[in-house]
Amino acid sequence: MTQDNELWPPGVFPARFIEMLREQGGIEAPPFDSDQVQPASLDLRLGDVAYRVRSSFLPGPEQTVAERIRTLELHRLDLTNGAVLERGCVYLVPLQETLALPHAVSAGANPKSSTGRLDVFTRVIGDKARGFDTLPAGYHGPLFLEISPRTFPVRIRRGSRLSQMRFRVGNTRLTIAEHQTLHRVETLVIDANEQVGEGVALSIDLKGADRNGLIGFRSKRHTPVIDMDKKDALDVLDYWEPLINRGSDEFILDPDEFYILVSREAVHVPPAYAAEMVPFDPLVGEFRVHYVGFFDPGFGHSAAGGTGSRAVLEVRSREVPFLLGHGQTIGRLIYERLAEEPDRLYGSGLGSNYQAQTLKLSKHFRAFAL
């Protein structure tokens, strides 16, 4: 594996660099699926077995993940022909991809959009890790995915893709001034509720004016199993309760309930950039955007079939009921530079599921309208 830093310029790796990293031995895995490499991220594939463990954990600087699994394992599931993961349980699955990163290249992971929209909590763990979803520059070792379904039981199998990974060199995030300049040139957000500063602030849409008053969905309990690999297979009303604006622009979140809501603003990720959703300051209220997520270059880009796309938000209240108002800030998009212009964009002939979206559930559900 080459350690030549000149091969890896600063920035988030676009698809071509990810493929090059694989060719150079930085990612060790079976041949990639044809659609596994996204414009600025790599889908990660589950391996052959899931370990049901007593608790979540971090291995810490002295132990490997496999060593911790041996002390916490309750039983294991063969994923060759598929298995059901029960809600409220914690599972560890070895991934098919392992890393041998050059010393300047680091990696970070997030749930895929469809995983987060089903309230399936996932985090990538590496050997001797001190944190989740973060692999330090130069990491050599296996990858494991912690999976904990929160709302729905789910069926997975070898090769299922629940998480995704980005690769970076250096500090790739834009400063406040750089965000503002990029917004002036490229228009990062349409109908901005707040000034662009430390990223793009996103607020909540509780009017549903362009959706016949539909403002979101609340998950149902005690539902059938969801197969994570089947698209357009499920009836929305078997799993979700639609939420309708009945004249008020406010909504109370119930504790321990899971909601799919949507941003008031439409956002745009220009081709030379990527973005990541981060929760808004928790001091503003007893709620949070449940999952952070990656936004690939071209999301909401007019040349890639977007012209601004809404951000779908997975939301929970914490300990108490909490009142949300229309236009209330709920999250932020932080933009990052790519290491080079990408050779493919989100939505542009890639079969991307959420380009030009407004309020949309995960790809597992058939279309729904009032």
C-alpha positions in Angstrom: 0.0 0.0 0.0 1.5 3.3 -1.0 2.0 6.0 1.7 2.6 8.8 -0.8 0.8 11.8 0.5 0.9 13.5 -2.9 -1.5 10.8 -4.1 -4.1 11.9 -1.6 -4.7 15.7 -1.7 -6.7 17.4 1.1 -10.5 17.0 1.0 -13.3 14.4 1.1 -12.7 11.6 -1.3 -15.0 11.4 -4.4 -15.9 8.1 -5.9 -12.7 7.9 -8.1 -10.5 8.3 -5.1 -12.5 5.6 -3.2 -12.0 3.2 -6.0 -8.3 4.1 -6.2 -7.9 3.5 -2.5 -9.4 0.1 -3.0 -7.0 -0.6 -5.9 -4.0 0.5 -3.8 -5.0 -1.8 -0.9 -6.4 0.8 1.5 -9.8 -1.0 1.5 -9.7 -4.8 1.6 -12.9 -6.4 0.5 -14.6 -8.7 -2.0 -15.2 -7.0 -5.4 -17.5 -4.0 -4.9 -21.1 -4.1 -5.9 -21.9 -2.1 -9.1 -23.6 0.6 -7.1 -21.7 0.4 -3.9 -19.5 3.5 -4.4 -21.5 6.6 -4.1 -20.4 10.1 -5.3 -18.5 10.8 -2.1 -19.0 7.7 0.1 -18.8 3.9 0.2 -21.7 1.7 1.3 -20.5 -0.9 3.8 -21.7 -4.6 3.5 -22.6 -6.9 6.3 -20.7 -10.1 6.8 -21.9 -13.7 7.6 -22.9 -13.5 11.3 -24.6 -11.2 13.8 -23.6 -11.4 17.4 -26.3 -10.5 19.9 -24.5 -8.8 22.8 -25.6 -7.7 26.3 -24.7 -4.1 25.7 -23.1 -1.5 23.4 -19.4 -0.9 24.1 -16.2 0.7 22.9 -13.2 -1.5 23.0 -10.8 1.1 24.3 -7.1 1.4 23.5 -6.2 -2.1 24.9 -8.7 -4.4 23.3 -10.1 -5.5 19.9 -13.7 -5.7 19.1 -13.6 -9.5 18.8 -12.2 -9.7 22.3 -15.0 -7.7 23.7 -17.6 -9.7 21.8 -16.3 -12.9 23.4 -17.1 -11.5 26.9 -20.5 -10.0 25.9 -22.0 -12.4 23.4 -25.4 -13.9 24.2 -25.9 -15.8 20.9 -25.2 -15.5 17.2 -27.3 -15.4 14.0 -26.3 -16.8 10.7 -26.9 -14.1 8.0 -26.3 -16.3 5.0 -30.0 -16.7 4.4 -31.1 -13.8 6.4 -32.2 -13.2 10.0 -34.5 -11.0 12.0 -33.1 -8.4 14.4 -35.5 -7.6 17.2 -36.2 -4.1 18.4 -34.5 -3.0 21.6 -31.6 -5.5 21.2 -27.9 -4.8 20.3 -26.1 -6.7 17.6 -22.5 -6.6 16.3 -21.9 -7.6 12.7 -18.4 -7.9 11.1 -18.3 -6.0 7.9 -16.9 -7.3 4.6 -14.7 -4.3 4.3 -11.5 -3.9 6.3 -9.1 -0.9 6.2 -5.4 -0.4 5.7 -5.4 3.4 5.4 -2.5 5.5 4.4 -1.2 7.5 7.3 -2.8 10.8 6.1 -6.3 9.3 5.4 -9.0 9.0 8.0 -12.5 7.7 7.8 -16.0 8.4 9.2 -19.3 6.6 9.0 -23.0 7.3 9.2 -26.2 5.4 8.8 -27.5 5.4 5.3 -30.6 7.5 4.8 -32.9 4.5 4.5 -31.5 3.1 7.7 -32.1 6.3 9.7 -35.6 6.7 8.4 -36.5 3.3 9.9 -35.1 4.2 13.3 -32.4 1.5 13.0 -29.5 2.8 15.1 -26.1 1.9 13.6 -22.5 2.8 14.5 -19.2 1.6 13.0 -16.5 0.4 15.5 -12.9 -0.4 14.9 -10.3 -2.2 17.0 -9.0 -0.2 20.0 -11.4 2.6 19.1 -12.1 5.4 21.6 -15.1 6.7 19.6 -17.9 5.5 17.3 -18.1 6.1 13.6 -14.5 7.5 13.5 -11.4 5.7 12.3 -8.2 7.6 12.7 -5.7 8.4 9.9 -3.7 5.3 9.1 -6.1 2.8 10.7 -5.4 -0.8 9.9 -7.9 -3.4 11.0 -11.4 -4.8 10.7 -14.7 -2.9 10.9 -17.8 -3.9 12.8 -21.3 -2.5 12.7 -23.4 -2.1 15.9 -27.1 -2.4 15.0 -30.0 -1.7 17.3 -33.5 -1.5 15.8 -35.5 1.0 17.9 -39.0 0.9 16.3 -39.4 -1.9 13.8 -38.0 -5.4 13.7 -35.8 -5.8 10.6 -34.6 -8.6 8.4 -31.0 -8.4 7.2 -28.6 -10.7 5.4 -25.0 -11.0 4.2 -24.4 -8.1 1.9 -27.1 -5.8 3.3 -25.9 -2.2 3.3 -27.0 -0.2 6.4 -24.1 2.2 6.8 -21.8 4.3 4.7 -18.2 5.6 5.0 -16.4 8.7 3.9 -12.6 9.1 3.6 -10.7 12.4 4.2 -7.4 14.0 4.2 -7.0 17.0 6.5 -9.6 19.4 7.9 -12.2 19.5 5.2 -15.0 21.6 6.8 -15.6 25.1 5.6 -15.3 28.1 7.8 -18.2 30.5 8.5 -16.8 32.9 5.9 -16.4 30.1 3.3 -19.9 28.9 3.9 -21.2 32.5 3.3 -19.1 32.9 0.2 -20.2 29.6 -1.2 -23.9 30.5 -0.5 -23.5 33.8 -2.4 -22.0 32.0 -5.4 -24.0 28.7 -5.5 -27.2 29.3 -3.4 -26.9 26.6 -0.7 -30.4 27.1 0.7 -33.6 28.3 -0.8 -36.1 30.2 1.5 -33.5 30.6 4.2 -35.0 30.9 7.7 -31.7 32.1 9.1 -28.5 33.6 7.7 -25.9 31.1 6.5 -23.0 31.0 9.0 -21.6 28.0 10.7 -23.2 25.8 8.0 -26.8 26.1 6.8 -29.4 26.1 9.6 -32.5 24.0 8.8 -35.9 24.6 10.3 -39.1 22.5 10.5 -42.1 22.7 8.1 -45.3 22.3 10.0 -47.6 23.8 7.4 -47.5 21.1 4.7 -48.9 23.6 2.2 -47.6 21.7 -0.9 -48.7 18.3 0.5 -52.4 18.8 1.4 -51.4 19.6 5.0 -49.2 16.4 5.5 -46.5 17.5 7.9 -44.9 14.2 8.8 -45.4 10.6 10.1 -45.3 9.0 13.6 -44.2 5.4 13.7 -46.6 2.7 14.9 -45.8 0.0 17.4 -46.0 -3.8 17.0 -45.6 -3.9 13.2 -44.5 -6.6 10.9 -40.9 -7.1 10.0 -39.2 -4.8 7.4 -36.8 -6.4 5.0 -33.9 -4.0 4.6 -33.2 -5.0 1.0 -36.7 -4.8 -0.5 -37.8 -1.5 -2.1 -41.3 -0.3 -2.7 -42.7 -3.3 -0.9 -44.7 -2.0 2.1 -47.9 -0.1 2.7 -47.2 3.1 4.6 -50.3 2.8 6.8 -49.2 -0.5 8.2 -46.2 1.2 9.8 -46.9 4.9 10.1 -49.6 7.3 11.2 -49.8 10.4 8.9 -49.7 13.8 10.7 -52.0 16.5 9.3 -52.0 20.2 9.8 -55.4 21.0 11.2 -55.0 24.8 11.4 -52.2 25.1 13.9 -48.5 25.7 13.0 -47.4 23.9 16.1 -46.9 20.3 17.1 -46.2 18.5 20.4 -43.6 15.7 20.3 -44.4 12.9 22.6 -41.5 11.3 24.6 -40.1 8.1 23.2 -42.0 8.4 19.9 -40.2 8.5 16.5 -41.2 11.0 13.9 -40.4 11.7 10.3 -40.6 15.4 9.5 -39.2 17.7 6.8 -37.3 20.9 6.6 -38.9 24.1 5.6 -35.9 25.0 3.4 -34.7 23.3 0.2 -31.0 22.8 0.1 -28.3 22.4 -2.5 -24.9 20.6 -2.4 -22.8 21.9 -5.3 -20.7 19.3 -7.2 -17.3 20.2 -5.7 -18.7 19.8 -2.1 -20.3 17.3 0.3 -22.3 18.0 3.4 -23.2 16.4 6.7 -26.3 16.9 8.9 -25.4 17.6 12.5 -27.9 18.2 15.4 -28.6 21.7 16.4 -27.5 22.9 19.8 -29.3 20.7 22.4 -29.7 23.7 24.7 -32.5 25.0 22.5 -35.0 22.3 23.6 -35.7 18.8 24.7 -35.6 17.2 21.2 -33.0 16.2 18.7 -32.5 15.2 15.1 -32.1 11.5 15.8 -29.5 10.6 13.1 -26.8 12.7 11.4 -26.3 11.9 7.8 -24.3 12.4 4.6 -25.4 14.5 1.7 -23.5 13.7 -1.4 -22.3 16.2 -4.1 -25.2 17.0 -6.4 -28.0 16.7 -3.8 -30.6 19.3 -4.8 -28.4 20.3 -7.8 -30.5 21.3 -10.9 -28.1 19.6 -13.4 -28.6 16.4 -11.5 -32.4 16.5 -11.3 -32.7 18.4 -8.1 -33.1 22.2 -8.1 -33.2 22.2 -4.3 -34.3 19.3 -2.2 -35.8 19.2 1.3 -34.0 17.5 4.2 -36.0 14.8 5.8 -35.5 14.8 9.6 -35.7 11.9 12.0 -36.8 13.4 15.3 -37.3 12.3 18.9 -38.3 14.2 22.0 -36.1 13.4 25.0 -37.7 13.1 28.5 -40.7 15.4 28.3 -43.3 16.4 25.7 -41.9 19.3 23.6 -43.7 21.9 21.5 -42.3 22.5 18.0 -43.3 25.6 16.0 -43.2 26.1 12.3 -39.8 27.5 11.3 -38.1 26.4 14.5 -34.4 25.6 13.9 -33.8 21.9 14.3 -30.5 21.0 12.6 -27.5 22.2 10.5 -25.8 21.2 7.3 -22.0 21.6 7.4 -20.2 21.6 4.1 -16.9 20.1 3.2 -14.5 20.4 0.2 -13.9 17.4 -2.0 -10.4 16.4 -2.9 -11.3 16.9 -6.6 -14.3 17.4 -8.8 -16.4 14.3 -8.7 -17.0 12.1 -11.8 -20.6 11.4 -10.7 -23.3 13.3 -8.9 -26.1 12.3 -6.5 -29.3 11.6 -8.6 -27.6 11.9 -12.0 -28.3 8.5 -13.5 -27.5 6.7 -10.3 -31.0 5.7 -9.2 -30.7 7.9 -6.1 -33.8 7.5 -3.9 -34.2 10.9 -2.5 -33.3 13.5 -5.2 -35.9 16.3 -5.5 -37.6 14.9 -2.4 -40.1 16.8 -0.2 -41.4 14.6 2.6 -40.4 11.1 1.8 -40.2 7.9 3.9 -37.5 5.3 3.3 -37.3 3.4 0.0 -39.0 0.4 1.5 -42.5 1.9 1.3 -44.7 2.4 -1.7 -45.7 6.0 -2.6 -48.1 7.7 -0.3 -50.3 10.8 -0.8 -53.4 12.2 0.9 
